[in-house]
């Protein structure tokens, strides 16, 4: 599981030019910071979630 989380953080760093890191001692707050960043990014760029008529703006 730890390897998948680390891979995800590395992908985020490449795709969004950030410097996220996941430390074992503070994994939950680190992941929360990534989720908050993605939520803000999606809201700022009007990215929607869902398929078809059920699309909603991520807020």
CHARMM-style PDB file with segment names, atoms N, HN, CA, C and O in Angstrom:
ATOM      1  N   UNK     1       0.824  -1.198   0.000  1.00  0.00      PROA
ATOM      2  CA  UNK     1       0.000   0.000   0.000  1.00  0.00      PROA
ATOM      3  C   UNK     1       0.860   1.251   0.000  1.00  0.00      PROA
ATOM      4  O   UNK     1       0.563   2.223  -0.695  1.00  0.00      PROA
ATOM      5  N   UNK     2       1.914   1.220   0.774  1.00  0.00      PROA
ATOM      6  HN  UNK     2       2.155   0.431   1.338  1.00  0.00      PROA
ATOM      7  CA  UNK     2       2.798   2.383   0.865  1.00  0.00      PROA
ATOM      8  C   UNK     2       3.407   2.726  -0.490  1.00  0.00      PROA
ATOM      9  O   UNK     2       3.562   3.900  -0.827  1.00  0.00      PROA
ATOM     10  N   UNK     3       3.752   1.702  -1.264  1.00  0.00      PROA
ATOM     11  HN  UNK     3       3.626   0.748  -0.990  1.00  0.00      PROA
ATOM     12  CA  UNK     3       4.343   1.936  -2.583  1.00  0.00      PROA
ATOM     13  C   UNK     3       3.343   2.606  -3.518  1.00  0.00      PROA
ATOM     14  O   UNK     3       3.722   3.472  -4.306  1.00  0.00      PROA
ATOM     15  N   UNK     4       2.072   2.218  -3.443  1.00  0.00      PROA
ATOM     16  HN  UNK     4       1.763   1.514  -2.803  1.00  0.00      PROA
ATOM     17  CA  UNK     4       1.046   2.823  -4.295  1.00  0.00      PROA
ATOM     18  C   UNK     4       0.830   4.291  -3.921  1.00  0.00      PROA
ATOM     19  O   UNK     4       0.653   5.140  -4.795  1.00  0.00      PROA
ATOM     20  N   UNK     5       0.846   4.579  -2.629  1.00  0.00      PROA
ATOM     21  HN  UNK     5       0.990   3.889  -1.919  1.00  0.00      PROA
ATOM     22  CA  UNK     5       0.680   5.961  -2.177  1.00  0.00      PROA
ATOM     23  C   UNK     5       1.855   6.804  -2.653  1.00  0.00      PROA
ATOM     24  O   UNK     5       1.668   7.924  -3.128  1.00  0.00      PROA
ATOM     25  N   UNK     6       3.061   6.269  -2.526  1.00  0.00      PROA
ATOM     26  HN  UNK     6       3.213   5.359  -2.140  1.00  0.00      PROA
ATOM     27  CA  UNK     6       4.255   6.992  -2.987  1.00  0.00      PROA
ATOM     28  C   UNK     6       4.214   7.218  -4.495  1.00  0.00      PROA
ATOM     29  O   UNK     6       4.573   8.295  -4.972  1.00  0.00      PROA
ATOM     30  N   UNK     7       3.780   6.215  -5.241  1.00  0.00      PROA
ATOM     31  HN  UNK     7       3.488   5.340  -4.854  1.00  0.00      PROA
ATOM     32  CA  UNK     7       3.653   6.358  -6.698  1.00  0.00      PROA
ATOM     33  C   UNK     7       2.630   7.436  -7.048  1.00  0.00      PROA
ATOM     34  O   UNK     7       2.835   8.220  -7.976  1.00  0.00      PROA
ATOM     35  N   UNK     8       1.534   7.470  -6.306  1.00  0.00      PROA
ATOM     36  HN  UNK     8       1.367   6.833  -5.552  1.00  0.00      PROA
ATOM     37  CA  UNK     8       0.511   8.481  -6.545  1.00  0.00      PROA
ATOM     38  C   UNK     8       1.041   9.887  -6.284  1.00  0.00      PROA
ATOM     39  O   UNK     8       0.752  10.808  -7.048  1.00  0.00      PROA
ATOM     40  N   UNK     9       1.810  10.057  -5.217  1.00  0.00      PROA
ATOM     41  HN  UNK     9       2.044   9.308  -4.597  1.00  0.00      PROA
ATOM     42  CA  UNK     9       2.387  11.368  -4.904  1.00  0.00      PROA
ATOM     43  C   UNK     9       3.377  11.796  -5.980  1.00  0.00      PROA
ATOM     44  O   UNK     9       3.419  12.968  -6.352  1.00  0.00      PROA
ATOM     45  N   UNK    10       4.172  10.855  -6.482  1.00  0.00      PROA
ATOM     46  HN  UNK    10       4.138   9.902  -6.179  1.00  0.00      PROA
ATOM     47  CA  UNK    10       5.118  11.178  -7.553  1.00  0.00      PROA
ATOM     48  C   UNK    10       4.387  11.594  -8.821  1.00  0.00      PROA
ATOM     49  O   UNK    10       4.818  12.525  -9.502  1.00  0.00      PROA
ATOM     50  N   UNK    11       3.283  10.919  -9.150  1.00  0.00      PROA
ATOM     51  HN  UNK    11       2.933  10.163  -8.596  1.00  0.00      PROA
ATOM     52  CA  UNK    11       2.500  11.276 -10.322  1.00  0.00      PROA
ATOM     53  C   UNK    11       1.920  12.681 -10.169  1.00  0.00      PROA
ATOM     54  O   UNK    11       1.929  13.471 -11.113  1.00  0.00      PROA
ATOM     55  N   UNK    12       1.417  12.983  -8.972  1.00  0.00      PROA
ATOM     56  HN  UNK    12       1.410  12.342  -8.205  1.00  0.00      PROA
ATOM     57  CA  UNK    12       0.879  14.319  -8.707  1.00  0.00      PROA
ATOM     58  C   UNK    12       1.953  15.385  -8.899  1.00  0.00      PROA
ATOM     59  O   UNK    12       1.690  16.445  -9.467  1.00  0.00      PROA
ATOM     60  N   UNK    13       3.136  15.105  -8.433  1.00  0.00      PROA
ATOM     61  HN  UNK    13       3.349  14.244  -7.972  1.00  0.00      PROA
ATOM     62  CA  UNK    13       4.229  16.065  -8.569  1.00  0.00      PROA
ATOM     63  C   UNK    13       4.562  16.320 -10.034  1.00  0.00      PROA
ATOM     64  O   UNK    13       4.826  17.457 -10.425  1.00  0.00      PROA
ATOM     65  N   UNK    14       4.550  15.271 -10.837  1.00  0.00      PROA
ATOM     66  HN  UNK    14       4.335  14.347 -10.519  1.00  0.00      PROA
ATOM     67  CA  UNK    14       4.841  15.422 -12.275  1.00  0.00      PROA
ATOM     68  C   UNK    14       3.726  16.165 -12.993  1.00  0.00      PROA
ATOM     69  O   UNK    14       3.988  17.097 -13.753  1.00  0.00      PROA
ATOM     70  N   UNK    15       2.486  15.759 -12.757  1.00  0.00      PROA
ATOM     71  HN  UNK    15       2.273  15.002 -12.140  1.00  0.00      PROA
ATOM     72  CA  UNK    15       1.354  16.308 -13.489  1.00  0.00      PROA
ATOM     73  C   UNK    15       1.032  17.750 -13.103  1.00  0.00      PROA
ATOM     74  O   UNK    15       0.655  18.549 -13.960  1.00  0.00      PROA
ATOM     75  N   UNK    16       1.176  18.085 -11.841  1.00  0.00      PROA
ATOM     76  HN  UNK    16       1.483  17.436 -11.145  1.00  0.00      PROA
ATOM     77  CA  UNK    16       0.747  19.393 -11.362  1.00  0.00      PROA
ATOM     78  C   UNK    16       1.908  20.274 -10.903  1.00  0.00      PROA
ATOM     79  O   UNK    16       1.689  21.337 -10.324  1.00  0.00      PROA
ATOM     80  N   UNK    17       3.150  19.831 -11.161  1.00  0.00      PROA
ATOM     81  HN  UNK    17       3.328  18.967 -11.632  1.00  0.00      PROA
ATOM     82  CA  UNK    17       4.350  20.578 -10.804  1.00  0.00      PROA
ATOM     83  C   UNK    17       4.313  21.025  -9.342  1.00  0.00      PROA
ATOM     84  O   UNK    17       4.486  22.204  -9.035  1.00  0.00      PROA
ATOM     85  N   UNK    18       4.088  20.078  -8.463  1.00  0.00      PROA
ATOM     86  HN  UNK    18       3.948  19.120  -8.712  1.00  0.00      PROA
ATOM     87  CA  UNK    18       4.049  20.328  -7.028  1.00  0.00      PROA
ATOM     88  C   UNK    18       5.173  19.549  -6.356  1.00  0.00      PROA
ATOM     89  O   UNK    18       5.936  18.850  -7.024  1.00  0.00      PROA
ATOM     90  N   UNK    19       5.272  19.669  -5.062  1.00  0.00      PROA
ATOM     91  HN  UNK    19       4.653  20.237  -4.520  1.00  0.00      PROA
ATOM     92  CA  UNK    19       6.300  18.936  -4.317  1.00  0.00      PROA
ATOM     93  C   UNK    19       5.675  18.228  -3.124  1.00  0.00      PROA
ATOM     94  O   UNK    19       6.092  18.426  -1.982  1.00  0.00      PROA
ATOM     95  N   UNK    20       4.670  17.402  -3.398  1.00  0.00      PROA
ATOM     96  HN  UNK    20       4.332  17.241  -4.325  1.00  0.00      PROA
ATOM     97  CA  UNK    20       4.019  16.640  -2.346  1.00  0.00      PROA
ATOM     98  C   UNK    20       4.917  15.490  -1.906  1.00  0.00      PROA
ATOM     99  O   UNK    20       5.622  14.895  -2.720  1.00  0.00      PROA
ATOM    100  N   UNK    21       4.884  15.188  -0.631  1.00  0.00      PROA
ATOM    101  HN  UNK    21       4.311  15.671   0.030  1.00  0.00      PROA
ATOM    102  CA  UNK    21       5.555  13.990  -0.140  1.00  0.00      PROA
ATOM    103  C   UNK    21       4.658  13.359   0.912  1.00  0.00      PROA
ATOM    104  O   UNK    21       3.921  14.050   1.616  1.00  0.00      PROA
ATOM    105  N   UNK    22       4.730  12.051   1.006  1.00  0.00      PROA
ATOM    106  HN  UNK    22       5.328  11.490   0.434  1.00  0.00      PROA
ATOM    107  CA  UNK    22       3.929  11.297   1.956  1.00  0.00      PROA
ATOM    108  C   UNK    22       4.884  10.663   2.961  1.00  0.00      PROA
ATOM    109  O   UNK    22       5.657   9.769   2.617  1.00  0.00      PROA
ATOM    110  N   UNK    23       4.825  11.126   4.183  1.00  0.00      PROA
ATOM    111  HN  UNK    23       4.197  11.853   4.463  1.00  0.00      PROA
ATOM    112  CA  UNK    23       5.651  10.565   5.244  1.00  0.00      PROA
ATOM    113  C   UNK    23       4.820   9.589   6.067  1.00  0.00      PROA
ATOM    114  O   UNK    23       3.637   9.821   6.318  1.00  0.00      PROA
ATOM    115  N   UNK    24       5.445   8.509   6.477  1.00  0.00      PROA
ATOM    116  HN  UNK    24       6.406   8.321   6.273  1.00  0.00      PROA
ATOM    117  CA  UNK    24       4.711   7.475   7.204  1.00  0.00      PROA
ATOM    118  C   UNK    24       4.086   8.026   8.484  1.00  0.00      PROA
ATOM    119  O   UNK    24       2.963   7.658   8.831  1.00  0.00      PROA
ATOM    120  N   UNK    25       4.794   8.895   9.183  1.00  0.00      PROA
ATOM    121  HN  UNK    25       5.706   9.194   8.901  1.00  0.00      PROA
ATOM    122  CA  UNK    25       4.297   9.417  10.453  1.00  0.00      PROA
ATOM    123  C   UNK    25       3.124  10.380  10.279  1.00  0.00      PROA
ATOM    124  O   UNK    25       2.308  10.536  11.187  1.00  0.00      PROA
ATOM    125  N   UNK    26       3.038  11.021   9.121  1.00  0.00      PROA
ATOM    126  HN  UNK    26       3.701  10.894   8.383  1.00  0.00      PROA
ATOM    127  CA  UNK    26       1.977  12.014   8.915  1.00  0.00      PROA
ATOM    128  C   UNK    26       1.233  11.771   7.601  1.00  0.00      PROA
ATOM    129  O   UNK    26       0.952  12.710   6.856  1.00  0.00      PROA
ATOM    130  N   UNK    27       0.925  10.533   7.332  1.00  0.00      PROA
ATOM    131  HN  UNK    27       1.153   9.770   7.937  1.00  0.00      PROA
ATOM    132  CA  UNK    27       0.306  10.150   6.059  1.00  0.00      PROA
ATOM    133  C   UNK    27      -1.058  10.800   5.847  1.00  0.00      PROA
ATOM    134  O   UNK    27      -1.327  11.311   4.760  1.00  0.00      PROA
ATOM    135  N   UNK    28      -1.922  10.794   6.857  1.00  0.00      PROA
ATOM    136  HN  UNK    28      -1.704  10.379   7.740  1.00  0.00      PROA
ATOM    137  CA  UNK    28      -3.274  11.335   6.699  1.00  0.00      PROA
ATOM    138  C   UNK    28      -3.253  12.828   6.402  1.00  0.00      PROA
ATOM    139  O   UNK    28      -3.910  13.253   5.452  1.00  0.00      PROA
ATOM    140  N   UNK    29      -2.524  13.655   7.174  1.00  0.00      PROA
ATOM    141  HN  UNK    29      -1.990  13.310   7.946  1.00  0.00      PROA
ATOM    142  CA  UNK    29      -2.485  15.083   6.841  1.00  0.00      PROA
ATOM    143  C   UNK    29      -1.867  15.352   5.472  1.00  0.00      PROA
ATOM    144  O   UNK    29      -2.293  16.270   4.771  1.00  0.00      PROA
ATOM    145  N   UNK    30      -0.861  14.554   5.084  1.00  0.00      PROA
ATOM    146  HN  UNK    30      -0.515  13.808   5.654  1.00  0.00      PROA
ATOM    147  CA  UNK    30      -0.250  14.732   3.766  1.00  0.00      PROA
ATOM    148  C   UNK    30      -1.247  14.427   2.661  1.00  0.00      PROA
ATOM    149  O   UNK    30      -1.325  15.164   1.679  1.00  0.00      PROA
ATOM    150  N   UNK    31      -2.007  13.353   2.806  1.00  0.00      PROA
ATOM    151  HN  UNK    31      -1.943  12.754   3.604  1.00  0.00      PROA
ATOM    152  CA  UNK    31      -3.015  13.008   1.803  1.00  0.00      PROA
ATOM    153  C   UNK    31      -4.142  14.037   1.785  1.00  0.00      PROA
ATOM    154  O   UNK    31      -4.682  14.344   0.722  1.00  0.00      PROA
ATOM    155  N   UNK    32      -4.502  14.572   2.955  1.00  0.00      PROA
ATOM    156  HN  UNK    32      -4.064  14.322   3.818  1.00  0.00      PROA
ATOM    157  CA  UNK    32      -5.547  15.592   3.005  1.00  0.00      PROA
ATOM    158  C   UNK    32      -5.110  16.845   2.256  1.00  0.00      PROA
ATOM    159  O   UNK    32      -5.924  17.493   1.598  1.00  0.00      PROA
ATOM    160  N   UNK    33      -3.822  17.189   2.354  1.00  0.00      PROA
ATOM    161  HN  UNK    33      -3.160  16.662   2.888  1.00  0.00      PROA
ATOM    162  CA  UNK    33      -3.308  18.359   1.636  1.00  0.00      PROA
ATOM    163  C   UNK    33      -3.406  18.146   0.124  1.00  0.00      PROA
ATOM    164  O   UNK    33      -3.722  19.081  -0.612  1.00  0.00      PROA
ATOM    165  N   UNK    34      -3.137  16.916  -0.347  1.00  0.00      PROA
ATOM    166  HN  UNK    34      -2.881  16.157   0.251  1.00  0.00      PROA
ATOM    167  CA  UNK    34      -3.250  16.610  -1.778  1.00  0.00      PROA
ATOM    168  C   UNK    34      -4.708  16.707  -2.226  1.00  0.00      PROA
ATOM    169  O   UNK    34      -4.999  17.281  -3.275  1.00  0.00      PROA
ATOM    170  N   UNK    35      -5.625  16.146  -1.433  1.00  0.00      PROA
ATOM    171  HN  UNK    35      -5.388  15.679  -0.580  1.00  0.00      PROA
ATOM    172  CA  UNK    35      -7.048  16.191  -1.779  1.00  0.00      PROA
ATOM    173  C   UNK    35      -7.533  17.637  -1.827  1.00  0.00      PROA
ATOM    174  O   UNK    35      -8.265  18.018  -2.741  1.00  0.00      PROA
ATOM    175  N   UNK    36      -7.130  18.439  -0.851  1.00  0.00      PROA
ATOM    176  HN  UNK    36      -6.536  18.130  -0.109  1.00  0.00      PROA
ATOM    177  CA  UNK    36      -7.521  19.852  -0.844  1.00  0.00      PROA
ATOM    178  C   UNK    36      -6.984  20.582  -2.068  1.00  0.00      PROA
ATOM    179  O   UNK    36      -7.684  21.401  -2.663  1.00  0.00      PROA
ATOM    180  N   UNK    37      -5.739  20.285  -2.447  1.00  0.00      PROA
ATOM    181  HN  UNK    37      -5.170  19.619  -1.964  1.00  0.00      PROA
ATOM    182  CA  UNK    37      -5.162  20.912  -3.631  1.00  0.00      PROA
ATOM    183  C   UNK    37      -5.970  20.546  -4.885  1.00  0.00      PROA
ATOM    184  O   UNK    37      -6.292  21.415  -5.695  1.00  0.00      PROA
ATOM    185  N   UNK    38      -6.291  19.262  -5.039  1.00  0.00      PROA
ATOM    186  HN  UNK    38      -6.029  18.556  -4.381  1.00  0.00      PROA
ATOM    187  CA  UNK    38      -7.043  18.823  -6.216  1.00  0.00      PROA
ATOM    188  C   UNK    38      -8.432  19.450  -6.256  1.00  0.00      PROA
ATOM    189  O   UNK    38      -8.909  19.834  -7.324  1.00  0.00      PROA
ATOM    190  N   UNK    39      -9.077  19.556  -5.108  1.00  0.00      PROA
ATOM    191  HN  UNK    39      -8.689  19.244  -4.240  1.00  0.00      PROA
ATOM    192  CA  UNK    39     -10.396  20.178  -5.050  1.00  0.00      PROA
ATOM    193  C   UNK    39     -10.323  21.643  -5.483  1.00  0.00      PROA
ATOM    194  O   UNK    39     -11.153  22.104  -6.267  1.00  0.00      PROA
ATOM    195  N   UNK    40      -9.340  22.364  -4.976  1.00  0.00      PROA
ATOM    196  HN  UNK    40      -8.666  21.990  -4.340  1.00  0.00      PROA
ATOM    197  CA  UNK    40      -9.159  23.765  -5.357  1.00  0.00      PROA
ATOM    198  C   UNK    40      -8.814  23.900  -6.834  1.00  0.00      PROA
ATOM    199  O   UNK    40      -9.298  24.810  -7.508  1.00  0.00      PROA
ATOM    200  N   UNK    41      -7.977  22.993  -7.340  1.00  0.00      PROA
ATOM    201  HN  UNK    41      -7.584  22.254  -6.793  1.00  0.00      PROA
ATOM    202  CA  UNK    41      -7.568  23.020  -8.747  1.00  0.00      PROA
ATOM    203  C   UNK    41      -8.781  22.792  -9.648  1.00  0.00      PROA
ATOM    204  O   UNK    41      -8.976  23.509 -10.629  1.00  0.00      PROA
ATOM    205  N   UNK    42      -9.581  21.804  -9.315  1.00  0.00      PROA
ATOM    206  HN  UNK    42      -9.422  21.221  -8.518  1.00  0.00      PROA
ATOM    207  CA  UNK    42     -10.763  21.497 -10.130  1.00  0.00      PROA
ATOM    208  C   UNK    42     -11.757  22.651 -10.105  1.00  0.00      PROA
ATOM    209  O   UNK    42     -12.350  22.978 -11.132  1.00  0.00      PROA
ATOM    210  N   UNK    43     -11.943  23.264  -8.953  1.00  0.00      PROA
ATOM    211  HN  UNK    43     -11.461  22.998  -8.118  1.00  0.00      PROA
ATOM    212  CA  UNK    43     -12.868  24.391  -8.850  1.00  0.00      PROA
ATOM    213  C   UNK    43     -12.360  25.581  -9.665  1.00  0.00      PROA
ATOM    214  O   UNK    43     -13.138  26.234 -10.360  1.00  0.00      PROA
ATOM    215  N   UNK    44     -11.063  25.862  -9.579  1.00  0.00      PROA
ATOM    216  HN  UNK    44     -10.432  25.331  -9.014  1.00  0.00      PROA
ATOM    217  CA  UNK    44     -10.477  27.006 -10.288  1.00  0.00      PROA
ATOM    218  C   UNK    44     -10.520  26.829 -11.798  1.00  0.00      PROA
ATOM    219  O   UNK    44     -10.620  27.807 -12.538  1.00  0.00      PROA
ATOM    220  N   UNK    45     -10.444  25.570 -12.262  1.00  0.00      PROA
ATOM    221  HN  UNK    45     -10.363  24.775 -11.660  1.00  0.00      PROA
ATOM    222  CA  UNK    45     -10.413  25.309 -13.699  1.00  0.00      PROA
ATOM    223  C   UNK    45     -11.745  24.785 -14.222  1.00  0.00      PROA
ATOM    224  O   UNK    45     -11.823  24.307 -15.354  1.00  0.00      PROA
ATOM    225  N   UNK    46     -12.791  24.873 -13.406  1.00  0.00      PROA
ATOM    226  HN  UNK    46     -12.728  25.262 -12.487  1.00  0.00      PROA
ATOM    227  CA  UNK    46     -14.148  24.452 -13.789  1.00  0.00      PROA
ATOM    228  C   UNK    46     -14.177  23.027 -14.330  1.00  0.00      PROA
ATOM    229  O   UNK    46     -14.821  22.749 -15.341  1.00  0.00      PROA
ATOM    230  N   UNK    47     -13.480  22.139 -13.652  1.00  0.00      PROA
ATOM    231  HN  UNK    47     -12.958  22.365 -12.830  1.00  0.00      PROA
ATOM    232  CA  UNK    47     -13.487  20.728 -14.024  1.00  0.00      PROA
ATOM    233  C   UNK    47     -14.689  20.082 -13.353  1.00  0.00      PROA
ATOM    234  O   UNK    47     -14.931  20.285 -12.163  1.00  0.00      PROA
ATOM    235  N   UNK    48     -15.433  19.308 -14.119  1.00  0.00      PROA
ATOM    236  HN  UNK    48     -15.236  19.144 -15.085  1.00  0.00      PROA
ATOM    237  CA  UNK    48     -16.640  18.676 -13.598  1.00  0.00      PROA
ATOM    238  C   UNK    48     -16.419  17.188 -13.394  1.00  0.00      PROA
ATOM    239  O   UNK    48     -15.539  16.582 -14.006  1.00  0.00      PROA
ATOM    240  N   UNK    49     -17.231  16.616 -12.528  1.00  0.00      PROA
ATOM    241  HN  UNK    49     -17.946  17.107 -12.031  1.00  0.00      PROA
ATOM    242  CA  UNK    49     -17.147  15.199 -12.226  1.00  0.00      PROA
ATOM    243  C   UNK    49     -18.470  14.549 -12.596  1.00  0.00      PROA
ATOM    244  O   UNK    49     -19.529  15.135 -12.374  1.00  0.00      PROA
ATOM    245  N   UNK    50     -18.426  13.368 -13.147  1.00  0.00      PROA
ATOM    246  HN  UNK    50     -17.565  12.892 -13.327  1.00  0.00      PROA
ATOM    247  CA  UNK    50     -19.652  12.647 -13.478  1.00  0.00      PROA
ATOM    248  C   UNK    50     -19.743  12.386 -14.967  1.00  0.00      PROA
ATOM    249  O   UNK    50     -18.862  12.763 -15.739  1.00  0.00      PROA
ATOM    250  N   UNK    51     -20.829  11.730 -15.355  1.00  0.00      PROA
ATOM    251  HN  UNK    51     -21.545  11.423 -14.728  1.00  0.00      PROA
ATOM    252  CA  UNK    51     -21.030  11.369 -16.754  1.00  0.00      PROA
ATOM    253  C   UNK    51     -22.397  11.838 -17.205  1.00  0.00      PROA
ATOM    254  O   UNK    51     -23.362  11.799 -16.442  1.00  0.00      PROA
ATOM    255  N   UNK    52     -22.472  12.270 -18.418  1.00  0.00      PROA
ATOM    256  HN  UNK    52     -21.688  12.302 -19.038  1.00  0.00      PROA
ATOM    257  CA  UNK    52     -23.757  12.634 -18.998  1.00  0.00      PROA
ATOM    258  C   UNK    52     -24.442  13.777 -18.288  1.00  0.00      PROA
ATOM    259  O   UNK    52     -23.801  14.757 -17.907  1.00  0.00      PROA
ATOM    260  N   UNK    53     -25.745  13.653 -18.112  1.00  0.00      PROA
ATOM    261  HN  UNK    53     -26.265  12.858 -18.422  1.00  0.00      PROA
ATOM    262  CA  UNK    53     -26.533  14.725 -17.516  1.00  0.00      PROA
ATOM    263  C   UNK    53     -26.246  14.897 -16.022  1.00  0.00      PROA
ATOM    264  O   UNK    53     -26.583  15.930 -15.444  1.00  0.00      PROA
ATOM    265  N   UNK    54     -25.636  13.911 -15.406  1.00  0.00      PROA
ATOM    266  HN  UNK    54     -25.362  13.072 -15.876  1.00  0.00      PROA
ATOM    267  CA  UNK    54     -25.396  13.971 -13.974  1.00  0.00      PROA
ATOM    268  C   UNK    54     -24.124  14.698 -13.577  1.00  0.00      PROA
ATOM    269  O   UNK    54     -23.713  14.621 -12.419  1.00  0.00      PROA
ATOM    270  N   UNK    55     -23.490  15.399 -14.504  1.00  0.00      PROA
ATOM    271  HN  UNK    55     -23.823  15.461 -15.445  1.00  0.00      PROA
ATOM    272  CA  UNK    55     -22.236  16.087 -14.183  1.00  0.00      PROA
ATOM    273  C   UNK    55     -22.486  17.181 -13.160  1.00  0.00      PROA
ATOM    274  O   UNK    55     -23.474  17.912 -13.225  1.00  0.00      PROA
ATOM    275  N   UNK    56     -21.577  17.268 -12.231  1.00  0.00      PROA
ATOM    276  HN  UNK    56     -20.775  16.674 -12.178  1.00  0.00      PROA
ATOM    277  CA  UNK    56     -21.652  18.301 -11.211  1.00  0.00      PROA
ATOM    278  C   UNK    56     -20.293  18.972 -11.093  1.00  0.00      PROA
ATOM    279  O   UNK    56     -19.255  18.342 -11.296  1.00  0.00      PROA
ATOM    280  N   UNK    57     -20.311  20.244 -10.766  1.00  0.00      PROA
ATOM    281  HN  UNK    57     -21.154  20.756 -10.601  1.00  0.00      PROA
ATOM    282  CA  UNK    57     -19.053  20.925 -10.512  1.00  0.00      PROA
ATOM    283  C   UNK    57     -18.530  20.481  -9.171  1.00  0.00      PROA
ATOM    284  O   UNK    57     -19.276  20.398  -8.196  1.00  0.00      PROA
ATOM    285  N   UNK    58     -17.259  20.200  -9.126  1.00  0.00      PROA
ATOM    286  HN  UNK    58     -16.653  20.267  -9.918  1.00  0.00      PROA
ATOM    287  CA  UNK    58     -16.635  19.790  -7.873  1.00  0.00      PROA
ATOM    288  C   UNK    58     -16.491  21.016  -6.990  1.00  0.00      PROA
ATOM    289  O   UNK    58     -15.871  22.005  -7.383  1.00  0.00      PROA
ATOM    290  N   UNK    59     -17.065  20.951  -5.797  1.00  0.00      PROA
ATOM    291  HN  UNK    59     -17.569  20.148  -5.478  1.00  0.00      PROA
ATOM    292  CA  UNK    59     -16.966  22.072  -4.865  1.00  0.00      PROA
ATOM    293  C   UNK    59     -16.526  21.583  -3.510  1.00  0.00      PROA
ATOM    294  OT1 UNK    59     -16.383  22.380  -2.583  1.00  0.00      PROA
TER     295      UNK     59
END
